[in-house]
Structures are given as C-alpha cells and as structure tokens.
Amino acid sequence: MAGDVLTADFKAAPYWWDLAPRPDITDAAPPKEAEVAIVGAGNVGLSAALTLARRGREAVVLDAEAAGHGASTRNAGYLGRQVWHKYGDMVPKLGRERAAEVCRAAIAAHDYAASLIETEQIACFYRNTGRFIAAPSKRVFDGLARDLAMMREDGVPVDAEMIEPADAPPAYRKGHYHGGQILRGNGTIHAGLYHAGLLERAARDGAGIVGHCPVQAIEREGSGFRISTPRGAVKAGHVIVATNGYTPRAAQWLRRRVVPVDAFMIATEPLPEDRIEHIAPGGRPMVEHRYSPCWIRPNEDGTRILFGGLSAEPPADLTQKARILRDAMVRIVPALEGVKISHCWTGKTAFTFDMMPHTGNHDGVEYAMGWCGSGVPMGTYLGHKTALRVLGDPESRSAFDGRPFPTWPFYTGRPWFLPLAVAWNKRKDRKLFRG
Ligand SMILES: Cc1cc2nc3c(=O)[nH]c(=O)nc-3n(C[C@H](O)[C@H](O)[C@H](O)COP(=O)(O)OP(=O)(O)OC[C@H]3O[C@@H](n4cnc5c(N)ncnc54)[C@H](O)[C@@H]3O)c2cc1C
C-alpha cells in the first residue's frame, strides 16, 4: 500500500538528519554553577553560546532533548533577508522610518548568518540562490510591485525584480501563479549541517552543551537564578530562554506570547539533475506569497526536491501526511507525478501576536524568540545580540529592542484557536488565488 508513493526505505524523520544526525550528548551532567545558562540548544541558544564563549564567559546550554531536536534541524534551510510582514502592512503600524529599520535589520540578520558561515567555515552547502516569491494572483503581484517601489523610495537596500507570468519557472502548473518576484541575496543551506557547525564551534570554544536535561523551573536566587532540572540545579548569573515553538511551562510568561505552529516537509527520492533544474532553475527556491504558504526547493546538492507547508493538524501519522503533501506538491508541479517520497517530517515554528520577532528581558530573564518563519537568519543574529546584551555591550542594540511583547487574555500557550485561524487563512488564500 505504502509502495504507491513512498520509497521502500521511507523515513518519518528529517531528511537533514541523514547527513547530520543528532549528537547524543546524554552523559554530561549540568554544572552546579555557570555565568550564563541558556535554555534550548537550537540555532539561537548556540549562537548566543558561541558569542559568550568567544568572550571568555562560562555558558551552559541545556536542552530537554538531544541538542537540535527543535526546528533548527527540521526547517527548510531558507536563509532570507525579510520579515513576515509586507512592507506596506508595517508602515501604518510602525511608520515609514521604523518599518525601514526593521527591513534593514532583516538584511543585517541574513548578512550576519552568511558571514558566520564564511568566517567559521561551516560546511553547510550555503548557496546564494535568490528566492522566487510566487504570486497567487494579479492582485498579489501588483501588491508585491507596490511594496518594492515603496521600499526603494524609503532607501531599503532590497535587490529584487518582478517576474511576469510568462517568465515564471515553466514547471509550475500553467496559470497556477501570476508570476512573482525574485529576491536576490537570499540563500539556502543544509539545515542540519548549519546547526551541527554552530554546535561544534560553541563546544570547541568552551560552552557546555547538556542534552536530555529539561529545565523545570527558573527562579530568582540572590542576584542570579536557580535553574532546576531532573539532573540537578544550575546556579547562574544570567539566563537566556531560546525555546521558540517549544517554549515550556518553566517560562510561562514567554509561553503565553508565542503561538507554536506545526510545519511539515517531504523529500523526494533522488531525481535526474535536468529535472531538478527545470523545477528550480539555478537552484532557486520558491515560497508562495499567501497566508498559509507552501515552499519548494532543491536539496543541498540538487538531487532531490524538498516541499513543505504549515498546518494546524497534529502530526499524528507522517506516512499519511507524506501522501497529502505529495499531492499538494504535484498540484503545483505536475512534472513530479509518479515521484516517490523518501522522508516526511514535522517541527514546531512559532508566531507572535504582532507577527514580529521579539528579544528582551523580562524580570531579569533574557529571551529571543517568535521568529515568524525567519528564525534561521534572524535567530542566529538575535541570539548573538542577546549574548551581547548579557555582556553589557552597546553593540547589542537592534531594531527589535524595547518593543512590547503582546499576548491575548486567557491564552496559556496552547493554541486552541489554531484550526480556526488556519481555516480563516485558507478562506483568505482562496480569495487571493481568485485574484
Ligand atoms: C518545517 C519547518 C520549516 C522551516 N523553514 C524555515 C526556513 O526555511 N527558514 C527560516 O528562517 N526558518 C524556518 N523555520 C523556522 C526556524 O526553523 C525556527 O524559527 C528556528 O530554527 C528556531 O530556532 P530556535 O533556536 O529559536 O528554536 P528551536 O530550534 O526550535 O530549539 C528550541 C529548543 O528548546 C528546547 N526546549 C524546549 N523546552 C525545553 C526545556 N524545558 N528545557 C530545555 N530545553 C527545552 C527544545 O528541545 C528545542 O531543542 C522552519 C520551521 C519548520 C518547523
């Protein structure tokens, strides 16, 4: 039965883990004391740990599971230069000056991550491919063009061009998209190798990494904190919470401010090079410009196609999910009919109530989370900035400082409303596709 669309060796696990398996750091006990305790060993926690370790600070990173269990090794590996919001939507809320500042920060985040890859020589197949933003309709196409003109007017250094429907990649089902936009300067990486590179550099420079050590409580003790885990407590001068879509009850104030959303991905079996080039010319990945987007990209060496999307459904059965995603992929790229799926996986990404990333300090606890789809570059960058804040370095300043971190009354961190929100987004998306 599975033989129809799944390969015989199908894995319900991230494709990235084949080349970058999760490190099994189970034996190390947490230290009794550390200058800084970091909760969460994703890209954000490790980026903060690397910066602290480089400045000679004693940092320990605690993760509830194996380091990298979270979205950092499950994502699509897009290294973008933008935030979730359209520029035109940010301007009425923030004003033109601040909206432009946020866009520049997103570019700085990309550039920080890209230069880290280069200077640290992290072998993660980074490619500066650009990105194709697919427009579901002429209305969206026109909106993208207006946004681009406005950003240019305000001096945002965005490098992009509009792509008429006739010039869009020919592999997409005819008429499915009304062209779109190419955003230059965006890149792709192998998500697992990027995380493994950060982990290796942070550990090599002296950061302690302790897996399978869930933080159960964060309490004030003297001028610092007591971090409780089942394997002993850590007394720390500072604490950074970097748990994004996995934020636990131990950080309830933050948990109430992020909305975890399950995202799903599939990888195809290996395909001939010319077929991949036809679907993603120049290795360029695609993302749809809509409320509940799908995305498609070649893998790190251009031998497979990876496809994904967001969902409100719990990740119950990944073989079933693989079939659903495969069908969605073939609806967009008919040339992939008959291709088998080798991997299907899921991860939790986090959105916020204002759809902006947040970093700051609440009751002494430092945090960086709520990436709204751009956590790979933005998380690396703001993890670094959070570490600089702990060090009292004025370079810690970013466009996201001092912003209130909103929540909803009665929201406790369990997003019961998500199926409704997704249904609402689907309704809005249907309208977008109708133009
Ligand atoms: C399928 C998918 C595709 C995505 N694609 C992209 C993309 O292409 N580009 C992009 O920029 N973003 C993408 N994202 C989002 C991006 O992956 C995340 O925003 C980013 O990786 C978050 O990093 P993080 O370090 O904040 O959190 P995570 O990597 O999620 O790490 C959080 C960690 O906290 C740990 N934790 C939880 N509770 C505790 C506790 N009590 N004690 C200790 N540790 C705890 C978890 O075990 C986990 O390891 C995607 C996400 C998904 C799921």
Ligand as a Chemical Component Dictionary entry (heavy atoms), coordinates in Angstrom:
data_LIG
# 
_chem_comp.id                   LIG 
_chem_comp.type                 NON-POLYMER 
_chem_comp.pdbx_formal_charge   0 
_chem_comp.three_letter_code    LIG 
# 
loop_
_chem_comp_atom.comp_id 
_chem_comp_atom.atom_id 
_chem_comp_atom.alt_atom_id 
_chem_comp_atom.type_symbol 
_chem_comp_atom.charge 
_chem_comp_atom.model_Cartn_x 
_chem_comp_atom.model_Cartn_y 
_chem_comp_atom.model_Cartn_z 
_chem_comp_atom.pdbx_ordinal 
LIG C1  C1  C 0 9.344  22.650 8.824  1  
LIG C2  C2  C 0 9.912  23.989 9.153  2  
LIG C3  C3  C 0 10.455 24.763 8.133  3  
LIG C4  C4  C 0 11.049 25.997 8.442  4  
LIG N1  N1  N 0 11.723 26.641 7.461  5  
LIG C5  C5  C 0 12.428 27.765 7.755  6  
LIG C6  C6  C 0 13.287 28.353 6.792  7  
LIG O1  O1  O 0 13.437 27.832 5.701  8  
LIG N2  N2  N 0 13.945 29.480 7.134  9  
LIG C7  C7  C 0 13.836 30.072 8.378  10 
LIG O2  O2  O 0 14.436 31.111 8.602  11 
LIG N3  N3  N 0 13.047 29.500 9.322  12 
LIG C8  C8  C 0 12.382 28.353 9.061  13 
LIG N4  N4  N 0 11.657 27.726 10.035 14 
LIG C9  C9  C 0 11.666 28.287 11.382 15 
LIG C10 C10 C 0 13.025 28.035 12.075 16 
LIG O3  O3  O 0 13.407 26.722 11.918 17 
LIG C11 C11 C 0 12.947 28.376 13.558 18 
LIG O4  O4  O 0 12.420 29.662 13.699 19 
LIG C12 C12 C 0 14.309 28.336 14.240 20 
LIG O5  O5  O 0 15.020 27.171 13.920 21 
LIG C13 C13 C 0 14.109 28.425 15.744 22 
LIG O6  O6  O 0 15.346 28.248 16.380 23 
LIG P1  P1  P 0 15.394 28.289 17.959 24 
LIG O7  O7  O 0 16.800 28.033 18.332 25 
LIG O8  O8  O 0 14.736 29.528 18.434 26 
LIG O9  O9  O 0 14.423 27.095 18.422 27 
LIG P2  P2  P 0 14.469 25.530 18.170 28 
LIG O10 O10 O 0 15.494 25.148 17.170 29 
LIG O11 O11 O 0 13.076 25.097 17.914 30 
LIG O12 O12 O 0 15.002 24.976 19.538 31 
LIG C14 C14 C 0 14.262 25.066 20.740 32 
LIG C15 C15 C 0 14.846 24.039 21.692 33 
LIG O13 O13 O 0 14.304 24.257 23.006 34 
LIG C16 C16 C 0 14.302 23.009 23.643 35 
LIG N5  N5  N 0 13.474 23.031 24.845 36 
LIG C17 C17 C 0 12.124 23.081 24.951 37 
LIG N6  N6  N 0 11.759 23.029 26.242 38 
LIG C18 C18 C 0 12.893 22.959 26.984 39 
LIG C19 C19 C 0 13.159 22.853 28.370 40 
LIG N7  N7  N 0 12.176 22.801 29.287 41 
LIG N8  N8  N 0 14.452 22.774 28.778 42 
LIG C20 C20 C 0 15.468 22.805 27.900 43 
LIG N9  N9  N 0 15.256 22.888 26.556 44 
LIG C21 C21 C 0 13.992 22.962 26.104 45 
LIG C22 C22 C 0 13.762 22.067 22.562 46 
LIG O14 O14 O 0 14.049 20.715 22.838 47 
LIG C23 C23 C 0 14.485 22.600 21.321 48 
LIG O15 O15 O 0 15.659 21.857 21.043 49 
LIG C24 C24 C 0 11.029 26.492 9.769  50 
LIG C25 C25 C 0 10.452 25.735 10.788 51 
LIG C26 C26 C 0 9.915  24.489 10.489 52 
LIG C27 C27 C 0 9.335  23.668 11.608 53 
# 
loop_
_chem_comp_bond.comp_id 
_chem_comp_bond.atom_id_1 
_chem_comp_bond.atom_id_2 
_chem_comp_bond.value_order 
_chem_comp_bond.pdbx_ordinal 
LIG C1  C2  SING 1  
LIG C2  C3  SING 2  
LIG C2  C26 DOUB 3  
LIG C3  C4  DOUB 4  
LIG C4  N1  SING 5  
LIG C4  C24 SING 6  
LIG N1  C5  DOUB 7  
LIG C5  C6  SING 8  
LIG C5  C8  SING 9  
LIG C6  O1  DOUB 10 
LIG C6  N2  SING 11 
LIG N2  C7  SING 12 
LIG C7  O2  DOUB 13 
LIG C7  N3  SING 14 
LIG N3  C8  DOUB 15 
LIG C8  N4  SING 16 
LIG N4  C9  SING 17 
LIG N4  C24 SING 18 
LIG C9  C10 SING 19 
LIG C10 O3  SING 20 
LIG C10 C11 SING 21 
LIG C11 O4  SING 22 
LIG C11 C12 SING 23 
LIG C12 O5  SING 24 
LIG C12 C13 SING 25 
LIG C13 O6  SING 26 
LIG O6  P1  SING 27 
LIG P1  O7  DOUB 28 
LIG P1  O8  SING 29 
LIG P1  O9  SING 30 
LIG O9  P2  SING 31 
LIG P2  O10 DOUB 32 
LIG P2  O11 SING 33 
LIG P2  O12 SING 34 
LIG O12 C14 SING 35 
LIG C14 C15 SING 36 
LIG C15 O13 SING 37 
LIG C15 C23 SING 38 
LIG O13 C16 SING 39 
LIG C16 N5  SING 40 
LIG C16 C22 SING 41 
LIG N5  C17 SING 42 
LIG N5  C21 SING 43 
LIG C17 N6  DOUB 44 
LIG N6  C18 SING 45 
LIG C18 C19 SING 46 
LIG C18 C21 DOUB 47 
LIG C19 N7  SING 48 
LIG C19 N8  DOUB 49 
LIG N8  C20 SING 50 
LIG C20 N9  DOUB 51 
LIG N9  C21 SING 52 
LIG C22 O14 SING 53 
LIG C22 C23 SING 54 
LIG C23 O15 SING 55 
LIG C24 C25 DOUB 56 
LIG C25 C26 SING 57 
LIG C26 C27 SING 58 
# 
